Amino acid sequence: MLLSYFRTIILYLVLIAVIRMMGKRQIGEMEPSEFVVTMLVANLASIPMQDSGIPLYSGIVPILTVLGVELLLSAASMHSVWIRRLFCGKPVILIENGKILQSALRATRVTLDELTGHLREKDILDLRAVQYAILETNGNLSVFPYPKEQPASAKDAGIQAKDQFLPITIISDGHLCKENLSVARRKPGWVEDILRQHRTTVKDTFLLTVDEKGHVLWLPKEDV
């Protein structure tokens, strides 16, 4: 029984390493080839997990082989348009200049209900408001309304918008992120001053952030 635990932990760590090496996109928007690799790796790992009589390397070697092939194909697709189209396909225009391309819908097997459903997700109810709709290789639908249907930006309205700055987390759920102090150009003494102003401690702080302009956000922990 103990051996099964160790085998499962080892395979789990191997899978985590493989997914990390394949890239973050595997977790979200996957190409067809990437989806196949993810499913294949999961199945290869499940076999030695369930049967302790199978040597551990019998699961690890195929997983690493699949990883190697995936990395080679990814590198090749970056340098070859033909390989990229072969394994990933190419974007397909479903709506062009306000006209629904029915042949493109049939070729991609996208129903009209699915198309209108994706448009509703983009807060678009009127098909006539869409100038272009493109089905991307990862299955997402990119929608471009006519300019007159788009909400006015601050530039269009003649409004001087304020610049935005990325807040840097200094304290997260009672833990001091020391590596972020140098990024925020702050010293430990600055943290102590902020905590002293709020009469609290690091342990009792839920969130403390600061941006380039020096704007500070402090949130206390709620009593559980």
C-alpha positions in Angstrom: 0.0 0.0 0.0 2.8 2.4 0.9 4.5 1.7 -2.4 1.3 2.7 -4.2 1.3 6.0 -2.4 4.9 6.7 -3.5 4.2 5.7 -7.1 1.2 8.0 -7.2 3.1 10.9 -5.8 6.0 10.4 -8.2 3.6 10.2 -11.2 1.7 13.3 -10.0 5.0 15.3 -9.7 6.0 14.1 -13.2 2.7 15.2 -14.7 3.0 18.6 -13.0 6.5 19.0 -14.5 5.3 17.9 -17.9 2.3 20.3 -18.0 4.6 23.1 -16.9 7.1 22.3 -19.6 4.3 22.2 -22.2 3.3 25.8 -21.3 0.5 27.6 -19.5 -1.7 27.6 -22.6 -2.4 23.9 -22.0 -4.5 24.7 -19.0 -6.7 27.1 -20.8 -7.0 27.5 -24.5 -5.7 24.4 -26.2 -5.1 23.6 -29.8 -6.4 20.2 -31.1 -3.0 18.6 -30.9 -2.4 19.9 -27.4 -5.7 18.6 -26.2 -4.8 15.1 -27.5 -1.4 15.2 -25.8 -3.1 16.2 -22.5 -5.6 13.4 -22.7 -2.9 10.9 -23.7 -0.6 11.9 -20.8 -3.4 11.5 -18.3 -4.2 8.0 -19.6 -0.6 6.9 -19.6 -0.2 8.0 -16.0 -3.4 6.2 -14.8 -2.2 2.8 -15.9 0.8 2.4 -13.5 -1.2 4.2 -10.8 -3.9 1.6 -10.8 -1.7 -1.5 -11.3 1.3 -1.7 -8.9 2.6 -4.7 -10.9 3.5 -2.5 -13.8 7.0 -1.0 -13.4 6.9 2.8 -12.8 9.2 3.5 -15.7 6.6 1.9 -18.0 4.4 5.0 -17.4 7.2 7.6 -17.1 9.0 6.7 -20.3 5.9 7.1 -22.6 4.9 10.3 -20.8 8.4 11.8 -21.5 8.2 10.5 -25.1 4.9 12.3 -25.7 6.4 15.4 -24.1 9.4 15.2 -26.4 7.2 14.9 -29.5 5.0 17.7 -28.4 8.0 20.1 -27.8 9.4 19.1 -31.2 6.1 19.8 -32.9 5.7 23.1 -31.1 9.1 24.2 -32.2 8.5 23.0 -35.8 5.1 24.8 -35.9 6.8 28.1 -34.9 9.1 27.9 -38.0 6.7 26.3 -40.5 3.3 27.7 -41.5 2.4 24.4 -43.2 3.0 22.3 -40.1 1.2 24.9 -38.0 -1.9 24.7 -40.2 -1.7 20.9 -40.3 -1.8 20.5 -36.5 -3.6 23.6 -35.4 -5.7 24.6 -38.4 -6.4 28.2 -39.3 -8.9 30.9 -38.3 -12.2 30.8 -40.2 -14.3 33.9 -40.9 -17.9 33.2 -40.0 -19.3 36.7 -40.4 -17.8 39.1 -43.0 -19.0 42.6 -43.4 -22.2 41.8 -41.6 -23.0 38.7 -43.7 -23.1 35.3 -42.2 -21.1 32.9 -44.3 -23.3 29.8 -44.2 -20.7 27.7 -46.1 -18.1 28.5 -43.3 -20.6 27.5 -40.7 -21.2 24.1 -42.4 -17.5 23.6 -42.9 -16.7 24.2 -39.2 -19.9 22.4 -38.0 -21.0 25.5 -36.0 -24.7 25.8 -35.7 -26.6 29.1 -35.9 -27.6 28.6 -32.2 -24.0 28.2 -31.2 -23.0 31.3 -33.1 -25.7 33.4 -31.6 -24.8 32.0 -28.2 -21.2 33.1 -28.5 -22.4 36.5 -29.6 -24.6 36.8 -26.5 -21.5 36.0 -24.4 -20.0 39.1 -26.1 -23.1 41.2 -25.1 -24.3 41.3 -28.7 -28.0 40.6 -29.4 -28.3 42.0 -32.9 -26.4 40.0 -35.6 -26.5 43.1 -37.8 -24.2 44.9 -35.4 -21.4 42.5 -36.1 -18.9 43.3 -38.9 -16.6 40.4 -38.5 -16.7 37.1 -36.4 -13.7 34.8 -36.6 -13.5 31.3 -35.3 -9.9 31.0 -33.9 -7.9 27.8 -33.9 -8.4 27.3 -30.2 -12.2 27.4 -30.6 -12.8 30.9 -29.3 -14.9 33.3 -31.3 -13.4 36.8 -32.0 -16.1 39.4 -32.6 -15.7 42.8 -34.1 -18.8 45.0 -34.1 -19.2 47.9 -36.6 -17.4 51.0 -35.3 -20.8 52.8 -34.8 -21.9 49.9 -32.5 -18.8 50.0 -30.3 -18.9 51.9 -27.0 -17.1 55.2 -27.1 -13.6 55.2 -25.6 -12.3 58.0 -23.4 -10.4 59.2 -26.4 -13.6 59.4 -28.5 -15.4 61.2 -25.8 -12.5 63.7 -25.3 -12.0 62.6 -21.7 -8.5 62.7 -20.2 -8.3 59.2 -18.6 -6.0 58.7 -15.7 -3.0 56.4 -16.0 -3.2 53.0 -14.4 -0.5 51.4 -12.4 -0.1 47.7 -11.4 -0.4 47.2 -7.7 2.3 45.1 -6.1 1.3 42.7 -3.3 3.4 43.2 -0.2 1.3 41.2 2.3 -1.0 38.3 1.2 -3.2 36.6 3.7 -0.9 37.2 6.6 2.4 36.5 4.8 5.0 39.1 3.9 6.2 38.8 0.3 9.8 39.9 0.8 10.7 39.4 -2.8 8.2 42.1 -3.8 9.6 44.7 -1.6 12.5 45.3 -4.0 10.1 45.4 -6.9 8.0 48.0 -5.2 11.2 49.9 -4.1 10.1 49.7 -0.5 12.0 48.7 2.6 10.9 46.6 5.6 10.7 49.8 7.6 8.0 51.1 5.2 5.9 48.0 5.9 6.2 48.6 9.7 5.1 52.2 9.3 2.0 51.2 7.4 1.1 48.5 9.9 1.7 51.0 12.7 -0.7 53.4 11.1 -3.4 50.7 11.0 -2.5 49.4 14.5 -2.1 45.9 13.2 0.5 43.2 12.4 1.5 41.2 9.3 -0.4 38.2 10.6 -3.7 40.2 10.9 -3.4 41.7 7.5 -5.3 40.1 4.6 -3.9 42.3 1.8 -1.4 45.1 1.5 -0.5 46.5 -2.0 1.3 49.5 -3.3 1.6 50.9 -6.9 4.2 53.1 -8.6 2.3 56.2 -7.6 2.4 55.2 -3.9 -1.2 54.3 -3.6 -1.6 51.9 -0.7 -4.4 49.4 -0.3 -4.7 47.7 3.1 -7.4 45.1 4.1 -7.7 43.5 7.5 -8.4 39.8 8.0 -12.0 39.1 8.9 -12.8 37.3 12.1 -13.7 33.7 11.3 
